[in-house]
Amino acid sequence: MAKTIELKIYGLTCDDCVRHVSGGLKNAKGVNDVSLSLKDGIAIVKTGNETKPEDLLNLEVFKGKYKAQLRDVKNE
């Protein structure tokens, strides 16, 4: 079973920020796909069932300039 995890991302100001955060999310274990909107500050992360939302919130990319907040989790 897969999951779709929606995160609100704070601190995004440009396309480089989007690439940096997207790259950090894509490199996380169990992540299959990432879609991140600079305008809305929303990341849609498709993962395998073994990935927990807390795992994403604790990624290195969110320990500095960028912060993430869990918005929604859908099991598919």
C-alpha positions in Angstrom: 0.0 0.0 0.0 1.3 3.5 -0.9 0.8 6.8 0.9 0.4 10.3 -0.3 1.7 12.8 2.3 1.0 16.5 2.0 3.4 18.9 3.7 3.3 22.7 4.1 6.8 24.0 3.5 8.0 27.3 5.1 11.0 29.3 3.9 10.6 28.8 0.1 11.5 32.0 -1.7 12.8 30.9 -5.1 13.1 28.1 -7.6 16.5 27.1 -6.1 14.8 26.6 -2.7 12.2 24.3 -4.4 15.0 22.3 -6.1 16.9 22.0 -2.8 13.9 20.9 -0.7 12.5 18.6 -3.5 16.0 17.0 -3.7 16.0 16.4 0.0 12.6 14.8 -0.1 13.4 12.7 -3.1 16.5 11.2 -1.5 14.5 10.1 1.6 14.1 6.3 2.0 10.8 5.1 0.5 9.9 8.3 -1.5 8.7 7.6 -5.0 7.7 11.0 -6.2 7.7 14.7 -5.1 5.7 17.6 -6.4 6.4 21.0 -4.7 4.7 24.3 -5.4 6.7 27.5 -4.7 3.5 29.5 -4.9 1.5 27.4 -2.4 4.4 26.1 -0.4 2.8 22.6 -0.6 4.7 19.4 -1.2 2.9 16.3 -2.3 5.0 13.3 -1.5 4.2 9.8 -2.8 5.8 7.1 -0.6 5.7 3.4 0.1 3.8 2.1 3.1 7.0 1.8 5.2 7.6 5.6 5.2 6.2 7.5 8.2 5.3 11.2 7.9 7.6 11.9 10.9 10.5 10.5 8.9 10.0 13.3 6.3 9.6 16.0 8.9 12.9 15.0 10.5 15.0 15.2 7.3 18.2 17.2 7.3 16.7 19.7 4.8 14.2 20.8 7.5 16.8 21.5 10.2 17.8 24.9 9.0 16.2 27.5 6.8 13.2 25.4 5.7 10.5 24.0 8.0 7.8 21.5 7.2 4.3 20.9 8.8 2.2 17.8 8.2 -1.1 18.6 6.5 -2.6 15.3 5.4 -1.8 11.6 4.9 -3.8 9.4 2.5 -3.4 5.6 2.3 -3.9 4.3 -1.3 
